[in-house]
Structures are given as structure tokens and as C-alpha cells.
Amino acid sequence: MQTLKRVIEASNTRLLEKLNPEFVKQMLRVLKLKISQQATKSALQNLIQICILGRNKSKIVEANTIFELVELELEKPEKSISELIFNLLAHLCSCAEGRAEFLRHAGSIAMVAKRILRVSPATDDQAVCILSFISKNAATKEVLLEMLRVGAVTKLCMVIQADCPTYLKQKARGVLRLHSNLWSDSPCIAVYLLTRYQR
């Protein structure tokens, strides 16, 4: 897996754009088998590396990768693996089909909410990014109420109060502002309203 990672890093972009879907399936197989921490990391790094090229994002989504990523994160892996999982999820949720697959997993929003402020600043950044993609582009009433019910709205309010970078607080505020009318009955929104004009 590490050798394959080096090959991908050195490969021609045009070649990587034409990867066979079987490649994605094999990376997913490595994630499922949990051969070792290093193999898992390499598989995730390989998927992140190819994700932004050509139709690879669609191939990764179509392989049911998002479901497996959520399941893997629910097992609370080590910090470096969580960071890679959230990095890949953020990439995949930037497209409509990725967001649709993300929302098909019953525990996806709850998992993201639970991990905010518990893993690392890098994970917080990607988690807020995921919630931002969802709230801006897939915000049905059902999804927004789910965000409230599983604590995602509360966590966004906590990000504003926590010792987080200013840009991340602004990103969290942006999500809260989008749907504050629907979420206004939540006790945590009172905290958000008190801090919304802070720099």
C-alpha cells in the first residue's frame, strides 16, 4: 500500500484521471479488512489523492465509499485516520451525489457532530465544512431537524465559543445564520445570538 501511494504521487495526472473503478473497490476492500493502521492510512491517502481528478469523485461515491467511511469513523479510530476520513468526506460532500450518499447513512450527521471538538483542529475544520455543504445544498426540513436533534447545531454554537481559529468560527456562524429561523427554538441558539457580532 505504501509503494502504491508513492506510485500515485509520482504518476501522471492524465493517467490518474482514467483509473478503473476496480482501483477504488480495492482501496475500499483494504479499509474493510483493517489489515493494519498503515494500510488503512495509505488507502485513505490514495483515495484523497485521486479524488479531485476527472470522474474519480463520482467513482468513489458510486463504490459506496461514504457508507464505509462513516462506519469506520464510528469505530473511533486513531486521530490521524479520523483526519483522513474527514478530509475525504469533505471532498465527497462537495458534490451533489456525495451529499446524497452521505445523508443516506442514518448516523452520518450524528457522527460528524459528535467528533467536532473531540479529535483535532484539522477534523473540526473538515467537519464544519461537511455541515456547511449539507446545510447550503441539501437542506430539506428533515435534514435540518436532524442536525438539531443529533447535536450538530449545538456543536456549531460550541465552535463559536471554543478556542478555534476565527475563520472556523465565521464558517460555523455562516451555517447557523442560514437556518436560524428553523433552529431558533433550540436553547443553544441563544448562545449563538449573544456572540454573532463578535469579531
C-alpha positions as CSV (number, residue, x, y, z in Angstrom):
1,M,0.0,0.0,0.0
2,Q,2.8,2.4,0.8
3,T,4.5,1.6,-2.5
4,L,1.2,2.2,-4.4
5,K,0.9,5.5,-2.5
6,R,4.3,6.6,-3.9
7,V,3.4,5.4,-7.4
8,I,0.2,7.5,-7.3
9,E,2.1,10.6,-6.0
10,A,4.6,10.2,-8.9
11,S,2.0,9.3,-11.6
12,N,0.9,11.5,-14.5
13,T,-2.4,13.4,-13.8
14,R,-3.9,12.2,-17.1
15,L,-3.3,8.6,-16.1
16,L,-4.9,9.0,-12.7
17,E,-7.9,10.6,-14.3
18,K,-8.6,7.4,-16.1
19,L,-8.4,5.0,-13.2
20,N,-10.5,1.9,-13.4
21,P,-13.4,1.8,-10.9
22,E,-11.8,-1.5,-9.7
23,F,-9.0,0.5,-8.2
24,V,-11.5,2.3,-5.9
25,K,-13.1,-1.1,-5.0
26,Q,-9.7,-2.5,-3.9
27,M,-8.9,0.6,-1.8
28,L,-12.3,0.1,-0.2
29,R,-11.5,-3.6,0.4
30,V,-8.4,-2.6,2.3
31,L,-10.5,-0.3,4.5
32,K,-13.0,-3.0,5.2
33,L,-10.3,-5.7,6.0
34,K,-8.5,-3.4,8.5
35,I,-5.2,-5.1,7.7
36,S,-3.2,-2.5,9.6
37,Q,-3.3,1.1,10.6
38,Q,-0.7,1.9,8.0
39,A,-2.6,0.1,5.2
40,T,-5.8,2.0,6.2
41,K,-3.9,5.3,6.2
42,S,-2.4,4.6,2.8
43,A,-5.7,3.6,1.3
44,L,-7.3,6.8,2.5
45,Q,-4.4,8.9,1.3
46,N,-4.7,7.2,-2.1
47,L,-8.4,8.0,-2.4
48,I,-7.8,11.6,-1.3
49,Q,-5.0,11.9,-3.9
50,I,-7.2,10.7,-6.8
51,C,-10.5,12.3,-5.6
52,I,-10.0,15.6,-7.3
53,L,-9.1,14.3,-10.7
54,G,-11.6,13.7,-13.6
55,R,-14.6,11.5,-12.7
56,N,-12.8,9.9,-9.8
57,K,-15.0,11.6,-7.2
58,S,-18.1,10.0,-8.8
59,K,-16.3,6.6,-9.0
60,I,-15.5,6.8,-5.3
61,V,-19.1,7.8,-4.3
62,E,-20.6,5.1,-6.6
63,A,-18.4,2.4,-4.8
64,N,-20.4,3.1,-1.6
65,T,-17.2,4.6,0.0
66,I,-19.1,7.2,2.1
67,F,-21.0,4.5,4.0
68,E,-17.8,2.7,4.7
69,L,-16.1,5.9,5.9
70,V,-18.9,6.7,8.3
71,E,-18.8,3.1,9.6
72,L,-15.0,3.3,10.0
73,E,-15.2,6.6,11.9
74,L,-18.0,5.2,14.2
75,E,-15.3,2.8,15.5
76,K,-13.3,5.8,16.8
77,P,-10.0,5.2,15.0
78,E,-6.8,7.0,15.9
79,K,-6.6,10.7,15.3
80,S,-4.6,10.6,12.0
81,I,-7.1,8.2,10.5
82,S,-10.0,10.4,11.6
83,E,-8.4,13.4,10.0
84,L,-8.0,11.5,6.7
85,I,-11.6,10.2,6.9
86,F,-13.0,13.7,7.4
87,N,-10.7,15.1,4.7
88,L,-12.1,12.6,2.2
89,L,-15.7,13.0,3.3
90,A,-15.4,16.8,2.8
91,H,-14.2,16.3,-0.7
92,L,-17.0,13.9,-1.5
93,C,-19.7,16.1,0.1
94,S,-18.7,18.9,-2.2
95,C,-20.7,17.2,-5.0
96,A,-24.4,16.5,-5.1
97,E,-24.1,12.8,-5.4
98,G,-21.7,12.7,-2.5
99,R,-24.1,14.6,-0.3
100,A,-27.0,12.3,-1.2
101,E,-24.9,9.3,-0.3
102,F,-23.8,10.9,3.0
103,L,-27.4,11.6,4.0
104,R,-28.5,8.0,3.2
105,H,-26.5,6.8,6.2
106,A,-28.7,7.2,9.2
107,G,-25.8,8.0,11.5
108,S,-23.7,10.3,9.3
109,I,-24.7,13.7,10.7
110,A,-24.6,12.5,14.3
111,M,-21.1,11.0,13.7
112,V,-19.8,14.3,12.3
113,A,-21.4,16.3,15.2
114,K,-20.0,14.0,17.8
115,R,-16.4,14.3,16.5
116,I,-16.3,18.1,16.4
117,L,-14.0,19.4,19.2
118,R,-13.0,15.9,20.1
119,V,-10.3,14.9,17.7
120,S,-8.2,17.7,16.3
121,P,-8.4,21.2,14.7
122,A,-8.0,19.6,11.3
123,T,-11.0,17.4,11.9
124,D,-13.0,20.3,13.2
125,D,-12.3,22.2,10.0
126,Q,-13.4,19.4,7.7
127,A,-16.5,18.6,9.9
128,V,-17.8,22.2,9.8
129,C,-17.1,22.1,6.1
130,I,-19.2,19.0,5.7
131,L,-22.1,20.5,7.7
132,S,-21.8,23.7,5.6
133,F,-22.1,21.7,2.3
134,I,-25.1,19.9,3.7
135,S,-26.9,23.0,5.1
136,K,-26.3,25.0,1.9
137,N,-27.0,22.4,-0.7
138,A,-29.1,19.6,0.8
139,A,-31.1,21.5,3.5
140,T,-34.5,19.8,3.5
141,K,-36.6,20.4,6.6
142,E,-36.0,16.8,7.6
143,V,-32.2,17.2,7.3
144,L,-32.2,20.5,9.3
145,L,-34.3,19.0,12.1
146,E,-31.9,16.0,12.2
147,M,-29.0,18.4,12.6
148,L,-30.8,19.9,15.6
149,R,-31.8,16.6,17.0
150,V,-28.4,14.9,17.0
151,G,-26.5,17.9,18.3
152,A,-24.9,19.3,15.2
153,V,-26.4,22.8,15.8
154,T,-25.2,22.7,19.4
155,K,-21.7,21.8,18.3
156,L,-21.6,24.7,15.8
157,C,-22.5,27.0,18.6
158,M,-19.8,25.5,20.7
159,V,-17.2,26.1,17.9
160,I,-18.1,29.8,18.2
161,Q,-17.4,29.7,22.0
162,A,-14.3,27.5,21.8
163,D,-10.7,28.4,21.2
164,C,-10.9,27.9,17.4
165,P,-9.5,29.9,14.6
166,T,-11.5,33.0,13.6
167,Y,-12.2,31.7,10.1
168,L,-13.7,28.5,11.5
169,K,-15.9,30.5,13.9
170,Q,-17.1,32.5,10.9
171,K,-17.8,29.3,8.9
172,A,-19.9,27.9,11.8
173,R,-21.7,31.3,12.2
174,G,-22.5,31.1,8.5
175,V,-24.2,27.8,8.8
176,L,-26.2,28.9,11.8
177,R,-27.3,32.1,10.1
178,L,-28.6,30.1,7.1
179,H,-31.3,28.4,9.1
180,S,-31.6,30.3,12.3
181,N,-35.3,30.7,11.8
182,L,-35.9,27.0,11.9
183,W,-33.4,26.4,14.8
184,S,-34.5,29.5,16.9
185,D,-36.3,27.3,19.5
186,S,-33.0,25.5,20.3
187,P,-31.5,26.6,23.7
188,C,-28.0,26.7,22.1
189,I,-29.1,29.3,19.6
190,A,-29.4,31.8,22.4
191,V,-25.7,31.4,22.9
192,Y,-25.1,31.9,19.2
193,L,-27.2,35.1,19.2
194,L,-25.1,36.5,22.0
195,T,-21.9,36.0,20.1
196,R,-23.0,36.6,16.5
197,Y,-21.5,40.1,16.3
198,Q,-18.2,39.2,17.9
199,R,-15.1,39.6,15.8
